[in-house]
Amino acid sequence: MAKLKYLVIHCTATPEGREVSSADI
């Protein structure tokens, strides 16, 4: 679960990664 949280935080910092994170989740 920690990995997911880290991904979400990283996503927030990167607008481009946000889309990828949303799709990944």
C-alpha positions as CSV (number, residue, x, y, z in Angstrom):
1,M,0.0,0.0,0.0
2,A,2.9,2.3,0.7
3,K,3.9,2.0,-2.9
4,L,0.5,3.2,-4.1
5,K,0.6,6.2,-1.7
6,Y,4.1,7.1,-3.0
7,L,2.8,6.9,-6.5
8,V,-0.2,9.1,-5.7
9,I,2.1,11.7,-4.2
10,H,4.5,11.6,-7.1
11,C,1.5,11.9,-9.4
12,T,0.4,15.1,-7.7
13,A,3.8,16.6,-8.3
14,T,3.7,15.6,-12.0
15,P,0.7,16.5,-14.0
16,E,1.7,14.2,-16.8
17,G,2.2,11.3,-14.5
18,R,-1.1,12.0,-12.9
19,E,-3.0,10.7,-16.0
20,V,-0.8,7.5,-16.0
21,S,-1.4,7.0,-12.3
22,S,-5.1,7.4,-12.7
23,A,-5.1,4.8,-15.5
24,D,-2.8,2.5,-13.5
25,I,-5.1,2.6,-10.4
